[in-house]
Amino acid sequence: MSTTRELGLPMTQTAPGVAVDTVQVWEVAPRDGLQAESTSLDVDTKVELIERLAAAGAGVIEVGSFVRADRVPQMAGSAEVLQRVAHLEARTPVLVPNVRGYDLAREAGADDIAVFLSVTESFSQQNLGASRERMELAARDVLARARADGVRVRGYLSMVFGDPWEGHVSASDVLRLARDMRSWGIEELSFGDTIGVATPGQVRTLVRALVAEGIPVESIALHMHDTYGMAAANVYAGLEEGVRVFDAAAAGVGGCPFAKSATGNLATDDLVWMLEGLGIRTGIDLDALNDTSVWLSRALGKPTTSRVATALTR
């Protein structure tokens, strides 16, 4: 197995038009990644994955989801996982869909959560089993509880760039929901290319529209999927617009079990390789991350989709 030190790569060079020198990688393999895999990992393996990611330098690791086990069995045991990784220095947020999920998360010690909404009605029904209106009301209820409890909240918006049932997604719908979520008290919003159809021009246009609506670029995160091979290019477009937070999953695991044709998340390995080559710091050790990606792929019984992890393990 090669290491980045042995290869002497990537070559570091500041990119024109990119004004940031540090970004935050929001690691989603233990939640968004594993929830879409056909193989379910036990609690011990999930905990080891999170500990490995933290040891590699990941500062934020989304560790689980308090959803119904009959809909997402891969997330069973999230309460125990959260409790067993409480000693880590990394942030360990969890996803909650409603007040019931919030209560369960709080009982397990959560003080850092995320709520999830779909821009489109079709995906809300398919993924969450409820209308957009109902899910927005549930999110507002969770936000009210979280504010009272002093709990940190992130907001996810899915199907931002396209929907497999509805096709094109109107920017006005994205902006409306983003404005609403900000008015509820959510400071950071992650915009998801759930089926991986976005292009750099679309990313640039969306970020500029959000900023024009008064949403600070510091509050914007991008969650890209690599279905059409555009995830890294879309991140670059976000960097040029000043975005500093990007979601990614070690080994590129995941996708979306409820979205037709959606393949894996942007691989954290590929993201870190590109960012380091641009002179942008992430705090993540790429060799340690690669070791974890290889280990995770073996645990899932599948090859990695990360091009960097594949290259480094030859």
C-alpha positions in Angstrom: 0.0 0.0 0.0 1.4 3.4 -0.9 1.2 6.4 1.3 0.9 10.1 0.4 4.3 10.7 2.0 6.0 8.0 -0.1 4.4 9.4 -3.3 5.2 13.0 -2.4 1.8 14.0 -3.6 -0.4 15.9 -4.0 1.5 19.0 -5.1 0.3 22.0 -3.1 -0.6 25.1 -5.1 -3.0 27.8 -4.1 -5.8 27.9 -6.6 -6.8 31.2 -8.3 -10.2 32.4 -7.3 -10.3 30.3 -4.1 -10.0 32.6 -1.1 -10.1 30.0 1.8 -7.2 28.2 3.4 -9.2 26.1 5.8 -12.4 24.1 5.4 -14.5 21.9 7.7 -15.2 18.4 6.4 -18.5 17.1 7.8 -17.9 13.3 7.8 -21.2 11.4 7.2 -20.0 7.8 6.6 -21.4 6.5 9.9 -24.9 8.0 9.2 -25.7 9.0 5.6 -23.1 6.5 4.3 -24.1 3.4 6.2 -27.9 4.0 6.0 -27.8 3.3 2.2 -25.6 0.1 2.4 -27.1 -3.3 2.1 -24.8 -4.7 4.8 -25.7 -3.5 8.3 -22.8 -3.1 10.7 -23.1 -4.0 14.4 -22.6 -1.4 17.1 -19.0 -2.4 17.9 -18.0 -1.9 14.2 -19.8 1.4 14.0 -18.0 2.6 17.1 -14.7 1.5 15.8 -15.4 3.3 12.5 -16.1 6.6 14.3 -13.0 6.2 16.6 -10.9 5.6 13.5 -12.3 8.7 11.8 -11.7 10.8 14.9 -8.1 9.5 15.1 -7.6 10.5 11.5 -8.5 14.0 12.4 -12.1 14.3 11.5 -13.5 17.2 13.6 -17.2 16.5 12.9 -18.6 13.0 12.5 -22.3 12.4 12.1 -22.7 9.2 14.1 -26.2 8.0 13.7 -29.9 8.7 13.2 -32.9 8.3 15.5 -35.3 7.1 12.9 -37.6 4.1 12.8 -35.6 0.9 12.6 -38.2 -0.7 10.3 -37.5 2.0 7.7 -33.7 2.3 8.1 -32.5 -0.8 9.9 -28.9 0.2 9.3 -29.3 2.9 11.9 -30.4 0.5 14.7 -28.3 1.0 17.8 -27.7 4.7 17.3 -28.3 5.5 21.0 -25.6 3.0 22.1 -23.2 4.3 19.5 -23.7 7.9 20.5 -23.1 7.0 24.2 -19.9 5.0 23.4 -18.3 7.8 21.4 -19.0 10.6 23.8 -15.4 10.6 24.9 -14.2 11.8 21.6 -13.0 15.4 21.0 -14.8 15.5 17.6 -18.4 16.8 17.4 -20.8 13.8 17.1 -24.1 15.1 15.8 -27.1 12.8 15.1 -30.1 13.1 12.7 -33.6 13.4 14.2 -36.8 13.4 12.1 -39.3 14.5 14.7 -39.9 15.2 18.4 -39.9 11.5 19.3 -36.5 11.1 17.7 -35.3 14.2 19.5 -36.4 12.9 22.8 -34.6 9.6 22.2 -31.5 11.4 21.1 -31.5 13.6 24.2 -31.9 10.5 26.4 -28.8 9.1 24.8 -26.9 12.3 25.5 -27.2 14.2 22.2 -26.4 17.9 22.3 -25.7 18.3 18.6 -28.4 17.4 16.1 -29.5 17.7 12.5 -33.0 18.0 11.0 -33.8 16.9 7.4 -36.3 18.3 4.9 -36.9 17.7 1.2 -37.3 20.5 -1.3 -39.7 18.3 -3.3 -42.9 16.7 -2.3 -42.2 13.3 -4.0 -39.0 12.7 -2.1 -40.5 13.8 1.2 -43.1 11.1 0.7 -40.6 8.5 -0.4 -37.8 9.2 2.1 -39.7 10.5 5.1 -43.1 9.0 4.6 -44.8 12.3 5.1 -45.7 15.5 3.2 -43.4 18.5 3.1 -45.8 20.5 5.2 -46.0 17.8 7.9 -42.2 17.5 8.0 -41.7 21.2 8.2 -44.0 21.4 11.2 -42.1 18.5 12.8 -38.8 20.3 12.2 -40.2 23.5 13.8 -41.3 21.5 16.8 -37.8 20.0 17.1 -36.2 23.5 16.7 -38.3 24.9 19.5 -37.2 22.1 21.9 -33.6 22.4 20.8 -33.5 26.2 21.4 -35.0 25.7 24.9 -32.4 23.0 25.6 -29.4 24.9 24.1 -28.9 22.1 21.6 -26.9 22.8 18.4 -28.9 22.2 15.2 -27.9 21.8 11.5 -30.5 21.7 8.7 -30.3 19.5 5.7 -32.2 20.2 2.4 -32.3 17.4 0.0 -33.2 17.3 -3.7 -31.8 20.8 -4.2 -30.7 20.3 -7.8 -33.0 17.7 -9.2 -35.5 15.0 -8.3 -35.9 11.6 -9.9 -39.7 11.9 -9.9 -40.2 15.6 -10.4 -37.2 16.4 -12.5 -36.0 20.0 -12.4 -36.1 21.7 -9.0 -37.0 25.4 -8.9 -34.5 27.6 -7.2 -37.4 29.6 -5.7 -38.4 26.5 -3.8 -34.9 26.0 -2.4 -34.7 29.7 -1.4 -38.1 29.7 0.3 -37.2 26.7 2.4 -33.7 28.0 3.2 -35.2 31.3 4.4 -37.8 29.5 6.5 -35.2 27.3 8.2 -33.0 30.3 9.0 -36.0 32.1 10.5 -36.6 29.0 12.7 -33.1 29.5 14.2 -31.0 27.1 12.1 -27.7 28.7 11.5 -26.0 26.2 9.2 -27.8 24.7 6.2 -26.4 21.8 4.1 -27.7 21.8 0.5 -27.8 18.3 -0.9 -27.3 17.1 -4.5 -29.1 13.9 -3.5 -29.0 12.2 -6.9 -25.7 13.7 -8.1 -27.0 15.7 -11.1 -25.6 19.1 -10.3 -23.0 20.9 -12.3 -20.5 23.6 -11.2 -22.5 26.3 -12.9 -25.6 25.3 -11.0 -23.7 25.2 -7.7 -22.3 28.7 -8.3 -25.7 30.1 -9.2 -27.3 28.6 -6.2 -24.7 29.8 -3.7 -24.9 33.3 -5.2 -28.7 33.3 -5.0 -28.6 32.2 -1.3 -26.1 35.0 -0.4 -28.3 37.5 -2.3 -31.2 36.4 -0.1 -29.2 37.3 3.0 -27.9 33.9 3.9 -24.2 34.2 4.9 -21.9 32.1 2.9 -20.4 30.9 6.2 -23.7 29.3 7.0 -23.8 27.3 3.7 -22.6 23.7 3.4 -22.6 21.5 0.3 -23.5 17.8 0.3 -22.5 16.4 -3.1 -23.1 13.0 -4.6 -20.9 11.6 -7.4 -23.4 9.9 -9.6 -22.2 11.8 -12.7 -18.6 12.2 -11.6 -19.1 15.9 -10.8 -18.8 16.0 -7.0 -15.2 17.3 -6.8 -15.9 19.9 -9.6 -19.0 21.0 -7.7 -16.9 21.4 -4.5 -14.4 23.5 -6.4 -17.2 25.8 -7.6 -18.4 26.1 -4.0 -14.9 27.0 -2.9 -14.7 29.7 -5.5 -17.9 31.2 -4.0 -16.4 31.1 -0.4 -18.2 27.9 0.9 -16.1 26.5 3.8 -18.1 23.4 4.8 -18.4 20.2 2.8 -20.1 16.9 3.6 -18.3 13.6 2.5 -18.1 10.0 3.4 -15.0 7.8 3.9 -14.6 5.4 1.0 -17.5 7.1 -0.8 -20.0 4.8 1.0 -23.7 5.5 0.8 -26.1 7.0 -1.6 -29.8 7.2 -0.8 -32.0 4.1 -0.3 -35.1 6.1 -1.2 -33.9 7.9 -4.3 -33.8 6.2 -7.7 -30.3 6.1 -9.3 -28.5 7.9 -6.4 -25.0 6.5 -5.9 -22.4 7.2 -3.4 -21.5 10.3 -1.5 -18.4 12.3 -2.4 -15.5 10.3 -0.9 -13.8 12.0 1.9 -10.5 10.6 0.6 -11.0 12.3 -2.8 -12.1 15.6 -1.2 -9.1 15.8 1.2 -6.7 14.9 -1.7 -8.0 17.7 -3.8 -8.1 20.2 -0.9 -4.5 19.5 0.2 -3.4 20.0 -3.4 -5.0 23.4 -3.3 -3.2 24.3 -0.1 -6.4 24.1 1.9 -6.2 22.6 5.4 -8.7 20.1 6.7 -7.0 18.7 9.8 -7.4 15.1 8.4 -4.5 12.8 7.9 -5.0 11.3 4.4 -3.0 8.1 5.1 -5.0 7.3 8.3 -8.2 8.1 6.5 -7.2 5.8 3.6 -6.5 3.0 6.1 -10.0 3.5 7.5 -11.6 3.5 4.1 -9.9 0.2 3.2 -11.0 -1.3 6.5 -14.6 0.0 6.1 -14.9 -1.3 2.5 -13.8 -4.8 3.7 -16.3 -4.6 6.6 -19.1 -3.9 4.1 -17.8 -6.5 1.7 -17.5 -4.1 -1.3 -14.9 -2.2 -3.2 -14.3 1.5 -2.4 -15.7 4.0 -4.8 -13.0 6.5 -3.8 -10.5 6.9 -6.6 -7.8 8.1 -4.2 -8.3 5.1 -1.8 -8.2 2.8 -4.8 -5.0 4.4 -6.1 -3.2 4.3 -2.7 -4.0 0.7 -2.1 -2.5 -0.7 -5.3 
